[in-house]
Amino acid sequence: MAKTYNFYLKFDDENKSLSRLAGLNLKELYTLLKALDDVTDTGDKSFISISNIEEGSYMPVIITDSESRYNKLLKVHQDLEYKSFDELPADELKYAKSLIKNLLTENRYLESFDNDQKLISKITSREIGKEIDSYNIITSISGIISEIGAKSLHGKTHIEVHDLSYRIFTTPEQDSELKKFYRDGRVTLKVKQKIAIKKKKVASAMLLDFNPSNKGTLMGNLSALKQDDLFIVKDIHSHEEVLRLIREL
């Protein structure tokens, strides 16, 4: 038996009113199938069809025996979420316009899922083809917290890191934990940044996680040493003796 691939298209609206018994009508379903057949056409004898309508929403399960068609389904729906109309190939642009005109009304949206039912994209008529003006990245930065808190008692908490030009927003829990590191040593921060494409700068940032630096003061580090830690230094048995030797240098 030939291997087959499933691709899931979930249609719903903001009121979650679509279901297996209240979904696309026959005309809309025909339009969808025709558009999918056209945009995934590989010129061979492979097939593409609907194998089922899933419960819980209106979710046609698209089935194909062609890996090329399946990969095209993945690519098309990723492109529709992240690319503008000007960037879409002609066949994908035609598919996008068909969705907008016939299937995606004001409140409807379309989610697509791969063979493992992992989310690929979410498409709405308002966002499809829209030029992307920003993107998100997750990165790590290290520095000294130079400002912490909020502008008012009810304001959103944030921190500022020395020599960085933007604020990093925090949760109330993070705000409480970070206060002990205010202007006291370096902290490594895992941050989600929103990058403005045209301005090429961080538009906003949100703290995901943080770790304090392990570096301490000389006195603090020496005081933490145990006698067993000093065995490599001949005739040295305490951190006070280490300090005395340093002063004599």
N, C-alpha and C positions, 0 to 999 in steps of 0.2 A: 504493500500500500504506500502510495506516494506521501511524502511529508507535506503537511499543511500548516499554514500560519494564520493565527487569529489577530484581528485588529479591531478594537472596540471604539465605537463612536457614541458618546453619551450626550444626548440632547436634553436640556432642561431649561427652566427659567428661574427668575429670582424668587418666585413663589413656590418652587418645587412642585409644579402642577402637572408635569408630564409623567406619563407612566406607559407601561406596555400596552394598556388599553386606551390610552389617551395621548397619542404621540403624533408622528407624522402621518398625514393622510396619503392616499395612494399616489396622488400627483407629486407630492413632496418627496415620497420615497423613490419614485421613478427618477425624479430630477437628481436625487442624491446618487443613486446607482449609476446613472448615465454619466454624471460628472466624475465619479470615482473611476469608472471604466476608462474614460478618456484620459484622465491625468496619470493613470498607472499603466497605460497601454504599452506593452513591450513588443508588439508585433508578432508574437508567437501564439501558440494554441493554449496557453495557460488560462485558467478561469479565475473569476472573482465574483463572489456572490454573498448573500446573507445566509448565515446558518441558524441564527436564533435572534430573538429579542429578549434581552436580559430583564429580570424583574428589578423593581426599585426606582426605575426611571425609564426613559425611552432610550435604550442602548442597543442598537443593531450590532451584531457581531459579524464583521466582515471576514470572510474566509477566502484564502487563495492557496494554490499549490505552487506559486512562483515566489521564490526568494527575492527576485528583482522587483516584483510588484509590491511585496511586503516592505522592502527597503524604501521604495518610492513613497508608500503610505507614511512611513516614519518621517522621511525628509519633508514631504509636502506640509504636513501638519506642524512640524517644527518651524518651517519657513514662514508659515502663515502667522505664527505668534510673534516671531522675532524680526521679520523683514518687512520693509515698506513695499508698496506696490511697485516702485521704481526698481527694486532689487529682485523681484520675482521673475522667473522665466515665464514665457508666454502661456504654457499649459497650466502652470500653477496660478497665474493671474486670472485665467478663465475660470478655474475652479473656485478661486476666492470670490469672484464676482457672482458666481452662481449661488454660493452659500449666502452672500449678503442679500441678493435679490429674492431668493426663494425660501430659504430655510432659517436664517438668523434674523428674526424680527427684533424689535427694540429691546425686549427683555430676555430673549433667548441667548443661550451660550452653548458652545460645543466643546466637550472635553474628549481627548483621544488617549487611548491606552495601548501599550504594546502587547505582544504575545504573552507576557508574564503579568499583564494587567497593571503595569507601572505607568503612572501618568506621563504623557508626552507633552501635551499642550492644553491650554484653555483659550478658546477663541470667542470673541464677541463681535457683533457688528460695529460697535463703537471703536474697537481697538484694532481690528484686522486691517492690515495695510498701512497703519499709522507709523510715521517715522519715529524710530526710537531715539529719544534724546538723552537717555542715561542707561547705565547698567550697574549691576551689583557685583562686588568681589568680596571675598573674605581673606583677610591678611593679618599678620602679626606685627605689632610695633612695640618698641621698648622706650621708656622715658620716665621722667619725673612728673608726677601730678602737680601742676601749678595752680589749679583752681578746681573746686568741687562744690556741688550743691545745686541750687536753683535760684531763679530771680525772685520767686515769691514762695510762700508756704505751700501753695497749690501748683507751682510750676513744675515742669518736667526736669528731673535731675540730670546732671551731666558732669563731665570732667573735662579739663583742658590739660594737655600735656605740653611741657616746655618745648618751645621751638616748633610746635605744630600750629597751623593756622585755622583749625576747625575744632568744634566741640564734638565730644563723643557722648551720646546720650546713654543713660544707665537706668536700671530699675531701682526702686527704693531699697531693695535688699542689697544690690551691688553698691549703692551709695553708702549704706551703713558700713559695709565691709571695707570699702576703699578709704574711709576717713582715717584709719590708722596709718595709711601710707602717704598721706598728704604731705608733700615736700620732704619726704623721708625715704630716700633710696629709689632705685629704679624698679619699675613694674613692667612686666611683659603682658601686653593686652592682645586678645584675639578680637578683631573688630570686623563688622560688616560695613563696608563703605558703599555709598551710592555715588558713582562717578558721572559728572556732567560731561557729555561727549564734546560739545562745542567749546566749552570753557576749559576743558581738560583739567578739572580740579574736583576735589571731594565736595559734593553738595551736602551730604549729611553722613553721619556715622553712628553705629549702635554697638555697644559693648556686648560681646557674646560670652567671654570668659577672661580671666586674668590669673596671673601667677606672680607673686612677689619675687624679686631677685634674691638669690641665695647669698649675695655678698653682704657682709656686715662690717662693723668697725674692727680695727685691729684688736682693741681691748676685748670686745665682745667675742671675737673668734678665739682669741687665746684663752679667755676665761672658760670657754666651752670645752677646751681640751682636757682629757683625762690623763692620769699619769701614764697609762699604757700607751697613749698616743705619742709620748715623748721618748720612747725607748731608743729611737735612732739618734738622739742627741746625747752624747756621752756626758755623764755627771749632771744632767739637767733633770729635775724631778718635779717641777711645778711651773705654772705660767708666770709667776712672779719672777723666777730666775731667768726665764726667757726675756722678760721686759728689762731686767737689770742688765743683761748682756747687750741688749739693743741700745740702751742708753750709753753704755760704755764704748760703743763703736765710734 
